[in-house]
Amino acid sequence: MAIELRREQKEFRDISLTFTPNPITGDLTILRDERAINNAVKNCILISINEVPFQRDFGSTIPELLFEMCDEITAGQVEDEVRRSINFNEPRVEIQRLIVEPRPDENAFFCYIKYNIVGYDEVFIIQEILRPTR
């Protein structure tokens, strides 16, 4: 008689920040598991500190860094801030690899984040172009 062991995976849920209603039910769109975590990681990076009410420490200084010179030095600062922000704000994620490359012709930074969710075996990747928006 063999006993089958299974690891119980956690379920993650979040609402979509687009606030678009579900066309069938009219409820807000729910993001689940990997999509919810992926969205949370992006929010950690793209939201400025002090922008979220009652969570003054949530976010990063990346929106401000995007207005600096687009060079290797600023890319290093952006990389450090991405790492700090994710480690501080998103404990469900472990960063495996992080690359930030300046793209001076586009006045932007290419950000590559390879991570896994704690308790999951799968590896996830975010590729984002960070550029100033104001």
Secondary structure, DSSP 4 states (H G I P E B T S, - for coil): -PPPP-PPPP--EEE-TT-PBPTTT-SBPEEEHHHHHHHHHHHHHHSBTT-STT-TT-SBSHHHHTTS--SHHHHHHHHHHHHHHHHHH-TTEEEEEEEEEEETTTTEEEEEEEEEETT---EEEEEEEE----
